[in-house]
Every structure is written in C-alpha cells, then in structure tokens.
Amino acid sequence: MRWPAEAVWEQVAPLLPGFTVEVLPEVDSSNTELMRRARAGRTDPVLLVAERQTAGRGRLGRQWHSGAQASLTFSLGVLLAPADWSGLSLAVGATLAEALHPQIRLKWPNDLWVGDRKLAGILIETAAPPDGGAGRYTIVGVGINLTPPEVAGYATPPFGLRELLPDAQAGDVLLRIAAPLVRTLQAFEQFGFAPFRARFAARDALADRAVTLSDGTAGTAHGVDEYGALLVHTAGGMKAVASAEVSVRPAGARMP
C-alpha cells in the first residue's frame, strides 16, 4: 500500500517542528508502541500508522480489530499542556467527523457513528515527559473502519466508511484528517473544550435520546456541559456523567 507520508508531513511539519510520519506494516498497537517510546524518553511529535494491529485496543481495554486495507489505524503523539484536559476526546471526534462526511455523528465519549453503527473509535492516553517538564506526552489513537470487520459479538454493529465514500482509501483519509487533527490539539491546548462544545452538539448522536448507563441508570441525554461531561436527565434529576468507567447506550441496546 502506498501512503502519502510526504504529503502529510508537508501539511503538518509547519505546525509541529520536528514532526515525522512513520508507517509500520504490523505492530501490536500503535498506541502501545508510542507509549513504549515515551517511557524510553522519545517524545518527539510523530504520526505512527499501523497497516495491521495484532492487539489493537479501544476504550476500557476492549479489542479493536484492524487489518490491512480494511481500516485506517494510527496514533498521533505530541506534547500538550492544556489547563484542563476535559473534553479532549470530544474535540478530536468533532474534528474527524467534520473532515470526513456530514452524516457522521458523535457518540459520547469517543466514537463516530453513522446511524446506530460504529464507524470509528478514539483512544487517548498520556505519559509524563521524561524530563519532568510541563504537560504530558499525549497519544491520540484513531481507528476507522473502511469496511465493516467480519467479527461477531460487537455490542454496536460496525459501519464502514466506504458505505458513504465508496472510493475511500486509507492514505487519502489520513491526508484529509491529519492536519485538522493537529490544529485541534493545538487549539484545545490553548482554549480547552469551549470552542468545540457547539461543534460536538451539532453531531451529538445521543441528544434527546433515552439512554442507559452501564451502572443501570436510565434517563434522557441532553448534550454535554462546558467540561464535556454527558448530561443525563434521570429520575433523580440531571446527572453529569464524566467517569471514564461509564458506558452509555441508547435505550434497548446491548451493553458490551
């Protein structure tokens, strides 16, 4: 597979001095690989593409299936020092959706949906810089289905981008989203979630829908607050859901 690594570099390098693009034919997980490097003191800005992941990870440790030419999986590593980290995955999601297609919606806190099917997932992890400086090395992992994976047992049915864009190729998709993603991280570092709240709301897949939380709480989703927490109107009143250990599904959907 041919990757537009040079074209991506030309777009992003002016924004991120020292930026590099690397493509690996196979790795356990692009996020795991960048975390290993960070712990070894390598925290330069890099976009690491994995043509195939043997142990891809999603939120809460769930497995992410990816194969050559069936998906786009990559991780972007960059040092960030925002005043508040709240809402970062929502800002990233809004940017990816806007760059890809008007029909893509955002399912709080880190998925891209078309209808009630999952197109993509986001996994953000951070590591302290080795020199003890300010901020953290931030690894933004993204997995986008080009075709739905042929794996049974998904809590949410998968969707493939080629169902919207029949000619979509991994390299072209990467070129569309790399620079906007970097600009989003830089804007988030400076301004936080506030500039992205309305952008998330415009694509909120759960807005005004009956939802069930993984702790059994039921209610109606009412968007997110200024920190990116999901607002759910329950029998006990409005609840702001911010825990990374909480899953949420439209009412009637099966929990993972």
C-alpha positions in Angstrom: 0.0 0.0 0.0 1.3 3.5 -0.9 1.0 6.1 1.9 1.1 9.8 1.3 3.6 10.2 4.1 5.4 13.1 2.4 2.2 15.0 1.7 1.1 14.5 5.4 4.5 15.7 6.5 4.3 18.8 4.3 0.9 19.8 5.8 1.8 19.1 9.4 5.5 20.0 9.8 4.9 23.7 9.7 2.6 23.3 12.7 4.8 20.9 14.6 8.6 21.4 14.4 10.4 18.1 14.4 7.3 16.2 13.2 7.7 12.8 11.5 5.5 10.3 9.8 6.2 6.5 10.2 4.3 3.6 8.7 4.7 0.1 10.3 3.5 -3.0 8.4 2.5 -4.6 11.7 2.5 -3.7 15.4 0.7 -4.9 18.4 -0.9 -1.5 18.9 0.2 1.9 17.7 -0.8 3.5 21.0 1.2 0.9 22.9 4.2 1.5 20.7 4.2 5.2 21.2 3.7 4.7 25.0 6.8 2.4 25.0 8.8 5.1 23.2 7.6 7.8 25.6 8.6 5.7 28.6 12.0 5.4 26.9 12.3 9.2 26.6 11.2 9.5 23.0 8.6 12.2 22.9 9.1 13.9 19.6 5.9 14.7 17.6 5.1 11.7 15.4 2.2 10.2 13.4 2.5 6.4 13.6 0.4 4.4 11.1 -0.1 0.7 11.6 -1.1 -1.2 8.5 -2.1 -4.1 10.8 -2.5 -4.2 14.5 -2.3 -7.6 16.3 -3.5 -6.3 19.7 -5.4 -3.0 19.0 -7.1 -1.5 21.9 -10.2 0.5 22.4 -11.7 2.3 25.4 -11.9 0.3 28.7 -9.4 -2.2 27.3 -11.7 -3.5 24.5 -10.2 -5.1 21.5 -10.1 -3.2 18.2 -9.9 -5.3 15.1 -7.9 -3.9 12.2 -6.4 -5.3 9.1 -4.5 -4.1 6.0 -6.7 -2.2 3.6 -9.9 -2.7 5.7 -9.2 0.1 8.1 -7.1 3.1 9.0 -5.4 2.9 12.3 -2.9 5.4 13.6 -1.6 7.2 16.7 -0.5 10.8 16.9 1.9 11.6 19.7 2.6 15.2 20.8 3.4 17.1 24.0 0.5 19.1 25.3 -0.1 21.2 28.4 -3.7 22.3 28.5 -5.1 23.9 31.6 -7.9 21.4 31.6 -8.0 18.0 29.8 -11.8 17.6 30.0 -13.5 17.1 26.6 -10.4 16.3 24.6 -11.9 13.1 23.0 -15.0 15.1 22.0 -12.9 17.8 20.3 -11.0 15.1 18.4 -14.2 13.4 17.4 -15.8 16.5 16.1 -12.8 17.3 14.0 -12.7 13.8 12.5 -16.4 13.8 11.7 -16.3 17.3 10.1 -13.3 16.3 7.9 -14.9 13.0 6.7 -18.7 13.3 6.0 -21.8 15.3 7.0 -23.7 12.1 8.0 -21.2 11.1 10.7 -22.4 11.6 14.3 -20.5 11.6 17.6 -21.4 9.1 20.3 -20.1 10.3 23.7 -17.4 10.0 24.7 -15.1 8.7 21.9 -16.9 7.0 19.0 -18.0 8.1 15.5 -21.3 6.6 14.4 -23.4 6.5 11.2 -27.0 5.8 12.3 -26.5 3.5 15.3 -23.5 1.7 13.8 -19.9 2.4 14.8 -17.5 3.8 12.2 -14.5 4.8 14.3 -13.1 4.9 17.8 -10.7 7.2 19.6 -8.3 6.2 22.4 -6.4 9.0 24.2 -3.6 8.1 26.6 -0.9 10.3 28.2 2.6 9.9 29.7 4.6 12.2 31.8 7.6 13.7 29.9 10.9 12.1 30.9 12.5 15.5 31.8 9.7 16.2 34.3 8.6 19.3 32.3 5.2 20.7 32.0 2.4 18.9 30.2 2.2 15.3 29.1 3.0 13.3 26.0 -0.4 12.8 24.5 -1.2 9.9 22.3 -4.3 10.1 20.2 -5.2 6.8 18.7 -7.7 6.6 15.9 -9.3 3.5 14.3 -11.6 4.0 11.3 -13.3 1.1 9.5 -13.1 1.3 5.8 -15.1 -1.9 5.5 -17.0 -3.4 8.5 -14.9 -6.0 10.2 -16.1 -9.6 9.9 -16.1 -10.3 13.6 -19.2 -11.4 15.6 -20.2 -10.2 19.0 -20.0 -6.4 18.7 -22.2 -4.6 21.1 -22.7 -1.9 18.4 -22.9 -3.0 14.7 -19.9 -1.8 12.8 -20.0 0.6 9.8 -17.5 1.1 7.0 -16.6 4.4 5.6 -16.9 3.0 2.0 -20.6 2.8 2.6 -20.6 6.6 2.5 -17.5 7.1 0.3 -17.1 4.1 -2.0 -13.6 5.1 -3.2 -12.2 5.8 0.2 -8.6 4.6 0.7 -6.7 4.7 3.9 -4.0 7.0 2.7 -6.4 9.5 1.3 -8.4 9.5 4.5 -5.2 10.1 6.5 -4.3 13.0 4.4 -7.8 14.6 5.0 -7.7 14.3 8.8 -4.0 14.6 9.9 -3.6 18.4 9.7 -7.0 19.2 11.1 -6.4 16.9 14.0 -3.1 18.6 14.8 -4.7 22.0 14.7 -7.5 20.8 17.0 -4.9 19.6 19.6 -3.2 22.9 19.5 -6.5 24.8 19.8 -7.5 22.6 22.7 -4.2 23.2 24.4 -4.8 26.9 24.2 -8.6 27.3 24.7 -9.8 24.0 26.1 -13.1 22.4 25.2 -15.2 25.6 25.0 -14.7 26.2 21.2 -15.7 22.6 20.4 -18.9 22.3 22.5 -21.2 23.6 19.8 -19.4 21.6 17.2 -20.0 18.4 19.2 -23.6 19.3 19.8 -24.2 19.7 16.1 -23.3 16.0 15.7 -24.4 14.5 19.0 -25.8 11.0 18.3 -27.4 10.7 21.8 -29.1 14.1 22.1 -32.6 13.8 23.4 -32.5 10.0 23.3 -33.4 7.6 26.1 -30.1 6.1 27.3 -29.0 3.5 29.8 -25.7 3.8 31.7 -23.6 0.8 32.5 -24.4 1.2 36.2 -28.1 0.6 35.3 -29.2 4.3 35.5 -31.7 5.2 32.8 -32.6 8.7 31.6 -32.5 11.1 28.6 -29.3 12.5 27.2 -29.2 16.3 27.0 -25.8 17.1 25.4 -22.7 17.9 27.3 -21.6 20.6 29.8 -18.8 23.0 29.4 -16.3 20.3 30.5 -17.6 17.6 28.1 -19.5 15.6 30.7 -22.6 13.9 29.4 -25.8 15.4 30.9 -28.5 12.8 31.6 -31.9 13.6 33.0 -32.7 10.8 35.4 -35.5 10.1 37.9 -33.2 11.7 40.4 -32.6 14.8 38.4 -29.9 15.9 36.0 -26.7 13.9 36.2 -23.3 14.9 34.7 -21.5 11.8 33.6 -17.8 12.2 33.4 -16.3 8.9 34.6 -14.1 7.0 32.2 -15.5 3.8 33.6 -19.1 4.5 32.5 -20.5 3.2 29.2 -23.7 4.6 27.7 -26.0 3.2 25.1 -29.3 4.2 23.5 -32.1 2.6 25.5 -32.6 -1.1 24.4 -29.1 -1.5 23.1 -26.9 -4.3 24.5 -24.1 -3.3 26.8 -20.6 -4.7 25.9 
